[in-house]
């Protein structure tokens, strides 16, 4: 896709084959009615919507289907939205092997021309006419989305041509819809185009993701990029040339990179210079940081520069004084700047930190003076402030071996949020980023590289980045201010041509979300912190709870004291939260087992959390209180893990299907055999209900399956069991079950034990639930 921006050092972009049209395909797309085009050419639209390729292929061949889909979804979309006659030769070309492929070299120019025409035309029309124009184009995208999403979901080799067609059309669709949102924004479209677009054209599909994995991408990096960008951003990312050294991501998955995990006792501090192993290790004077922590202050490190007269390398611990500027160093532990056994670093790292602080002073001075020609002959006293820094390796003492001794590590962790919030600068150090030169690179590429770096994969760096007043990243040839970069992109995106490009804004989205988290409170802040934690990892289970507690400004000391039982640590953490996000009920995370807390996640890693704009939830000792609609169930239970379960609305007599959605409730990592048996008995012997996420389940909704339902007329008390999905049952499923058991048609819930049927009654309005 030639219209997408390119990184300065570029991997080849995926090529999309051009399927030459048969004689029946017209190139005059402007005269074709979008909705009637498939029917005119004899295609079963309903079968296409269902994804029933078998039915389609019986009537048409694969080659014919490929031609049709590309003609309709790619060329037809360009022509219809931009109101042009799409000359096929303009949007196709040949690769180096002389094979015909799709080209979009002129797409942005065509979009700009269309925007100028529409803006001039809109000046002479009333608001009703303009609204009708917008609605008609919206209908085109609404009819396109299901096909694009479905095509990108195809994974088998024989279906790859269709997946590629879906991806190429989705890339173009994202550019076109972004242009529409910008041009028609005066018509009360107040949302940001990226929020309007979301990821409704799919997530790139197996076709693109497999390509990125072949290039050495970590699955968790791809997943994080998918969550914070659109398909054009994913394609831009796929062109990035990575340099992660010898790191392998074979054991990583979508929810975490374990390539940098280090087993306890195996950590080896690294030297700043490759091949050097003769440095002595130095640290702060004995007990100096501890004394400062005892006085309830933050210990900072003053670095005394070495000179010919004073060659000795010396660290000095000083207490933070309000208003004193200092730099907090945020590093990737596996890069070697830590110390598992003590609080020391190699002396060559001393020299490296000294040089970094000098670079930062020069960078700030250049920024303030608006010049890049700064002399560095200032007396040391005039820049002494730049020698103050904070580094966890030096400033966070190790836990004492004697359990009765004062634990200064806990005292330091209790001040961690304050430490990063008060720092004038948080300086990011990452080995991959420090090997990359940003000379001649665009801001978008620099931001992308930061967002997929090892630094961004680690749990602890989330809070460090969010709490920072200013985030500066070290590249091989200088320092990079993240906030300044996002500001430059925002300004560029205000007018053409920047307003028609999505990639630069997509690369800002993660960092803007981090900044927004600074200003959030309560359940909304926890929700944002959880979303940021999902694709991160740490070598120590339970660290994500501590990191999130710090970000929420909770005292982490009670949590740190729970060293082995991570379920208890999570339960204690949840007990400290005054309110919880509604999405916590519908997350994919494994759950706690303690009565009153079964709704709570046992970890913040992996899974997903459903973000919602609705108010937070209150927690009591009995459970989580939520006012919500739901379905009371009656009749014998059939486990959806073992097959389809039908639920009939007793008023409308419509059948709904309940499907298994989460898997943790049977995974030996999270539950024992005895716990699985206990849950099975609860489902078979107690009253059940579904607490539904959406108010309209016609199009499907997540739901919490609960047991032990008791109704005291005011509150429905129940016990969390698992996450399921409910939606209108397909006709073939209903007919199949009816044929197997004639009594499935329902008789007040009285069916025999072989039925897959279940009676359900909707609550007429929201009811109060207490989920334990």
Residue, then its C-alpha position, 0 to 999 in steps of 0.5 A: x500500500x504505497x500511500x502509507x508512510x515508510x520507516x527510514x529503514x524499511x522491511x518490504x510491505x506485503x504485496x496484494x495480488x491484482x485479480x484481473x476481472x472477468x468479462x462480466x465485471x464493469x469498471x464503471x463503478x460510479x454507476x453501480x449501486x453499492x448495495x445491489x452490486x453483489x445481487x446484480x452479479x448473482x452472489x448470495x449476500x446472506x451466505x456471504x454475511x454468514x461466512x458460508x463459503x461452502x455455499x458460495x463456492x458451489x455456485x461460483x469458483x474461487x477465482x471468480x469470487x476473488x475477482x468479485x470481492x476485489x472489484x466490489x470491496x477495493x475498487x468499488x469502495x474507492x470509486x463510490x466514496x471518492x465519487x470518481x471513475x476508478x481507472x484500474x490502471x491507476x490503482x494497480x502495477x507490477x512488482x519486481x517479478x512482473x506480477x500484477x499487484x495493487x497500488x495506492x500511490x495516488x490515493x492521498x492525492x485523490x482523497x485531497x481532491x475529493x475533500x476540496x470538491x465536497x467542501x466547496x459543494x457543502x457551502x451551498x447546501x443545507x444541513x439536511x442535505x449534508x447529513x443525508x450525504x454523510x448517512x449514505x456514505x456511512x451505510x456503505x461502510x456499515x455494509x462493508x465492515x462485516x465482510x472485511x472483518x470476516x475475510x481477515x479472520x480466514x486462516x487456512x492456506x487456500x483462503x489466503x487470497x481472500x484474507x489478502x483482499x479483505x486486508x487490502x480493502x480494510x487499509x483503503x477503507x480506514x483512509x477513506x473513512x478518516x477523510x469522511x470524518x474530517x470533511x463532515x466533522x462540522x455535522x456534529x461529529x465531535x469525536x476524534x477520527x481515530x475514536x470514530x474509526x476504532x478498529x471496526x475494519x478488523x485487526x489485520x487478520x492472520x495474513x498480516x500477523x503471520x507476516x509480522x511474526x516471520x519478521x521476528x516480532x513478539x506476539x505481545x508487541x503485535x497485540x499491544x499495537x493492535x490495541x492502540x492503532x488501526x490497520x494502517x498503523x499495523x502495516x506501518x509497524x510491519x515495515x519496521x526493521x527490528x534489532x533486538x540482538x539475540x532475543x528469541x520470542x518463541x515462548x512469548x504469547x499475545x499477552x506477554x513477552x517472556x524473552x527478558x524474564x530472568x530466574x531468581x538467582x541468575x541475574x548478571x549485572x552488565x558493564x556499559x562497554x561490551x567485553x569489559x569485565x574488570x570494573x569494580x562495583x560501587x554504590x552509595x555509602x553504607x546505610x546512607x539511603x536507609x537513613x534518608x528513608x527512615x526520615x521519610x524522605x526520598x533518597x537521591x544520588x549525587x554524582x561527583x564528576x571525575x577529574x584529573x585532580x579527583x579521579x575517584x568515582x563517588x556516589x553521595x546520597x542526599x534527601x530530596x528537597x521540595x523543588x529540587x530538579x532530578x532525573x529518574x532513570x527508568x531502565x529494562x532490568x534485563x539490560x543489566x543496570x540492576x543488582x539482584x544481590x546488592x545495591x551497586x553498579x559497575x564503575x563504567x556504568x557510573x561514567x555512562x550515567x554521568x555522560x547521560x546527565x550531561x547529554x540531558x543538560x545540553x538537550x534542555x539548554x538547546x531546547x530552551x535557547x532554540x539552538x543545537x550549538x551549545x558549548x559545554x564549558x560551563x563551570x560544574x557548579x552552574x550545572x550541579x542540579x543535573x548530577x542529581x538522579x534516582x535509580x532503583x538499583x541504588x536507591x531501593x535497598x534490598x529486603x533484610x534477611x532478618x524478618x524482624x529488621x526494618x524493611x527499607x525496601x518496603x519504605x522505598x516502594x511506598x514512595x515510588x509513585x511520589x519518586x516518579x511524579x516529583x522527578x523533573x525528567x524520567x529518562x528511558x534506557x532500553x538497549x534496542x532503542x539505544x542501538x537505533x538512530x533517529x536521524x532523518x526519521x519521522x516522529x511516528x517511527x520513533x514513537x512506534x519503536x518506543x511502544x514496541x520496545x523492551x521497556x514498554x513490555x515490562x510491568x514496572x515501566x507502565x507506572x514510571x511512564x504514566x507518572x512522569x512529568x516529562x518522558x525522555x528516551x535515549x536513542x543512539x544519537x541523542x535524546x527524544x522528548x515524547x511529549x514534544x513529538x506528540x505535540x508536533x504530530x497534533x499540530x501537523x494533523x490539524x490541516x491537510x495533508x496531515x489530517x488525512x493521514x492516520x498513522x502519525x496519530x495512531x502512533x501517538x495514541x498509546x502515549x496520549x492514553x498514558x497521559x490521560x491516566x494521570x488525570x483519572x481517579x477511582x475506577x476509571x484510573x484502575x481500568x486504564x492501569x489494567x489495560x496498560x498492564x495486559x500485555x506486559x510481563x515481569x519475572x516475578x508473579x504478583x509484581x503487577x499488583x504492586x505496580x498497579x497499587x503504586x499507580x493508584x497511589x495505594x500503600x504497597x507495603x501490606x501487599x509486599x508483606x504477602x510474599x507467597x500467596x498471590x491470590x491473597x495479595x490480589x484480594x488484599x489489593x481489591x479490598x483497598x479499592x473504594x470502587x471498581x470498574x464495571x468491566x471487571x466482571x466481564x474480563x477474561x482473567x482467571x478468578x479468585x476462589x474466596x467467597x465474596x471475591x470470586x468475581x475478582x481477577x487472580x492476576x492482571x496479566x493477559x485476558x482482557x478488560x471491557x472498558x465502559x463509560x458506566x459508573x463504577x461498582x461498590x464492593x462489600x464483604x458479601x460481594x460486588x454490587x451491580x445494578x444490571x439486567x439479567x436472565x433468571x434460568x430454570x430447568x436442568x443445566x447442560x455445561x456450555x463447555x460440552x456443547x450448545x446450550x439453549x435458553x428460551x425467553x419465556x415471554x417472547x419464546x425466542x431461543x438464545x444460545x449460551x456459549x463457553x467464552x473463557x477457559x481459565x475455570x478448567x485450567x490446572x494452572x488456576x484451579x484444582x480438580x476439587x475446585x472444578x468438581x465443586x463448581x460443577x455441583x454448584x451449576x447442577x444443584x443451585x439456581x442459576x442466572x446470567x448477568x448480561x453486559x449489554x442491554x440488547x442481546x439480539x446481536x450477542x453479549x457477554x454475560x456472567x454465569x452465576x449460581x446460588x441465586x437467592x432473591x430477598x425481593x430487594x437484592x439478587x445474591x449469587x456466586x460468580x461462576x464463569x464468563x459466557x456469551x449469549x446471542x440469538x440461536x442460529x436456526x440450524x442449532x435449534x432444528x438440530x436440537x429439536x430433532x434430537x429431542x422433541x421436548x426441546x420446544x419448551x414446557x415451562x422448563x420441564x425437560x429431561x436430562x438429555x436436553x440442551x435446553x434451558x428456560x430463561x426469564x428476562x428481568x423487566x428492568x435493572x435489578x440489584x445484584x450482589x455477586x460473591 
